[in-house]
Amino acid sequence: MSSEIKSIAKNALMIETKAVAGLENFINDQFVAAVQAVIASKGRFIVSGIGKSAIIAQKIVATCNSTGTPSMYLHAADAIHGDSGMIGPDDVVMIISKSGESPEIKLLVDLVAHFGNPLIAMVGNVDSYLGKATPLVVNTTVDQEACIHNLAPTSSTTAQMVMGDLMAISFMELKGFNSKDFAKFHPGGNLGKRLTLTTGAIAKQNTQPSVKASTSLKEVINVISKSRMGATVVLDDTDAIIGMITDGDIRRMLEQHNSIQDLTAADIFHKKPITISSDTLAIEAFDLMKAHDISQLIVADEAHYKGMIHMHDLMKEGIL
């Protein structure tokens, strides 16, 4: 049974992989024209379909909306029963269908033609009613469905999904849509935090442990313990950062000295600690910590101490 399942899955994967690879032949002048039509439009990108293609249409719309191309989903059956009223005069309409011959699709094609909107056909049969309705054809023809009976939409819907992604990526790159723009549409969740959360915002939630160079070792240990940051900054008389002491420094010091009564922060702190500005993204702080194999990072703006962040903070915020 185990080997049979693996064989079935690998065969289906091979068929779908072949279908996706074949799409390279369809990234042609018609694909370019379709992308240009959407880019040039002053309206929205309306995407429609029926059956499984309708589900793909919803995904394409979601991707486009989140990457800077205002889009709207329109179910083909609903469109011919009144919902076509959502199509504005400046909108570009794309209809998705494998066969291009469904009754609802044919009616919608005629409806869009009546409205005069630019029409894009994402179709698996370019010789179909839909395929012949417009010069703007995104070809998603596949040789075979992954379904053993070559019936259930599998390879064909995968091809539609991939072509939709290629269009959306083309839109966003041609429009110069960048990570800051992306963050505006994704403020919530871990993804939003990776794009917006700064080291300064995290540092504000933490204590700001600090000592002077003359602070006794006993007090240094107390400060580190109370802060729960595992470290403390060492400041000079002008409150400029001159060093840092971690709990690891304390352990190494205890291994090297029999008596610690007369030791101060000046005896053990390491100079020129790694710092990061308060407006730096937290994900960049993680990369810096990982590169230097450290758990704490000082947040400072021009040597002015703003606070400290710990690797655990990034884990808690879902940055890792």
N, C-alpha and C positions, 0 to 999 in steps of 0.2 A: 504493500500500500504506500509506504513512504517513498519508494523509488518512483512509483507511478505518479504520485502527486508532483514530485520534483520535475518529472519529465513533462507533464502537462503544463506546469507553470513556465518552464524554460521554453517550451515550444510557443506558447502564447507570447512570451516576452520577445522571442525572436521575430515573430510576425509583426508585433507592434513596433519594434525597433526598426525593422525594415520599412514600415509605413512612414515613420517619422523621418528616416534618412532620405526617403524618396521625395519629401517636401522640398528639398533643396532645388529640385528641377522646376518647382513652381514659384520660386522667388524670382519673378520675371518682371517685364515691363508693366504687365497688368497689375501685379502686386504693388509695384511702385506707384502707379496711378491711383490705386485705391488708397494707399497711405497718404498721398499728396492731397486727395480730395478731402479727407478728414482734417488734415493739418490746415488746409485753406479755408475750411468752413468757419463761419461766424456763429454757427449754432451748435447743437449737441450731436453726439454720435448715438443713433438709435439702433439697437441690435435686436433682431427678432428671430424666432425659430419655432418649431413645434416638436413635441416628443423629446427625445434625448438631446436634440440640437438646441431646444429651448433652455435646457439646463446649462449647456455650454455657453449660450448667449448670456445668461446671467453671470457666469464667471467672468467672461470677457468684459462685461460692463463694470463689474466690481473692480477688476484690475485697472481698467482705464480710469475710473473715477478716483482711485487711490494714487494714480500716477500723473494726474494733471490734465486728463482729457474728459470733460464733462460728458457723461453718457447716461443712457436710459434703456432699460429692458422693456420690450414689448412682445407679449406672446402673440403668435400669428393668429390663433383662433380668436383671441380677444380683440385683435386689431380689426378684424372684419366684422365685428359686432359692436363697434363704437369707440374702442380705445385708440383708434388711429387718430383721434382728435388731439392726442398728445404730440403728434408730429408737427413741428413748427416749420415755417417756410425756409429757414436757413439750415435745417438739420440734414445730416447725411444718414441714410438708412442702409443697414447691412442685414440681409436675410441669410440665415444659415440653414442648409438642408443637404442631406446626403444625396437623395434622388433628384431633388429639384422639381418634382412632379406632384407633390401633395396638393390636394384641392385647395387647402387653406393658403398654401404658399403661392399658388397661381393667382388666387384672388388678391392677395396682398401685393404681389408684383404689379398687378393692374392698378391697384389703389395708389401705390406710390408713384406710378407713372402718371396717373391723373393729377396727383398733387404737384408733380414736377420736381420732386426732390432727387438729388443724386442717389443712385442705388448701387450698392456693392453686393455681389453674389458670392457668398462663401459656399461652394457647392462641390459635391463629389462626382457630379456628372455634368461636364461642361456642355454637353449636347442636349441638356434638358431644357424645359421651359424657363426655369430660373437662369440657367447658364447662358441662354441666348438673349436674355432680357436686357443685358447691359454689357458694355465693354469693360466694366470694372469687375473682373472676376478674380477671386482668390481661390485657386484650385486646391481642393483637399481630397483628390481622388486616391483611393487605396486599392491595392490588388486583392486584398483578402482581409476579412474580419478575423480576429483572433478566436472567435466563437467556432467551435468544432463543426457547426452546421453552416458557417459563413452567413449567419443571419443576425445575431444580436449585435447592435452597434458597439464596437469595441475599438478596433483600429481606426475606424472612421471618426469616432468622437475624440480619440486621442489626437488625430491629425487636426481636427477642428480646434481643439484646445491649444495645441502648439502654435498653429497659425495665428490664433487670437493673441497669444503671448508675443509672437514676433511683431505683430502690428502694434500692440501696446508699447512694447519696448522701443519700436521705431518712433512712435509718437513722442514719448518722453525724452528721447535723446535729441530729436530734431527740435523740440521745444526748449531744450536746455534745462529740463526738470532735474534738480539736484537733490542732495540729501537733506538740505534745509527745507526745501519745498515738501519733500516726502514727510518730514517730521511734522509739518503743519497739519497733515491729514492723518497722522498716526500718533497723537499725543498720549494715548493710553497704552497700558500693558508693557511688557518687557521690551518690545520693539521700540515703542515710543521713548522709553527711558534710555535705550542705547543711543538714540538720536538727539535727545534733549537734556538728559540729566548731566549736570556739571559737578566737578569736584567741590566747588564752593557750596553748592546746595547740600551735598552730603556732609561736608565739614561743619556746617552750621548746626547739624543735629548732634554733633559730638562735643565732648569736653575739649578744652585746649590746654593740655598739659605742658607746663614749661617750668624751667628752673634757671638759676644763674650758675655761672661757672664756679662760684664759691659755695654753692649749696652742698650741704653735707650729704654723704652717700646714703645715710639713713633716710633723709628727707627725699632724696631722689627716688628711693625704693617706694616710699609712701605715695609720692606723686604718681608714679607709674601704676601702682596697685589701684589707686582711687580712680584713675582715668579710664581704666579698662581698655586702653589703647595698645598696651604692651610696649610703650615707648614714651619719651618726653623730649621736647625741644629744649635746647640750651640757648638762652638769650644773653646778649651783653647789656651794658647799662643803658643803651639807647633802644633796647628791645629788638635789636636786629638779630637774626638767626646766625649763630656761630657754630652750632653743632647739634648732635642728636645722640640720645642714649636709649638703647632698646633693652628689653629684658634679657636678650641674648648677651649683650655687653655685660650685664650684671653677673650672669652665670660664669662667663669667661673670667671676669675680674675675681670672683670668689675662688676660682681654681688656681689663680696666680698669687693671691695674697693670703697670708695667715691672719693678719689683722687689718680690719677695714675702718677702725675707729677714726683715723685721721684723714681718710680719703674724702675727696670732694668730686663734684661733677667734672671739674677740670682735669682730673686724673684719668678719666675713662671715656669721655665723650669723643666721638669721631667727627672730624671736621668735614666741611663741605658736603652735607647730606643731600640726597636727591630731593628736589622740590618740584612742584607742578603748580601752574597758575590756577586761580579759582574759576576761570571761565573755560577751562579745558573739559572736554567731554569725559565722563566717568569711564567709558570704554577705553579711552586712550590711557587713562591712569592704570587700568588693568594691564594693558600691553606693556607699560613702563615697569610695573611691579614684576611682571612675568620675566621681562628681559633682564632685570637686575636681581631676580630671586629674592625679593623683599616682601614683607607683609604690611608695612606701614609706609605712608607717603605724606610728606609735609606739604600743605597747601599754602602757598605764599605768593604775594604780588610784589615784585621788586623788593624782596627780602623782608617784606612786612608779613608777619605771621598771621595767617587767617584760620589755621586749624590743622587737623590731621584726619586722614582717612585710613581705614584698615581694609584688608582684603575681605574680611567678613562683611563689611558694609556693602561691598559690591555683590557679594553672594546674596545678602538679604534683599537687595534691590532688584535681583534677577538679571544683573548685568552679565554674569558668567554663563 
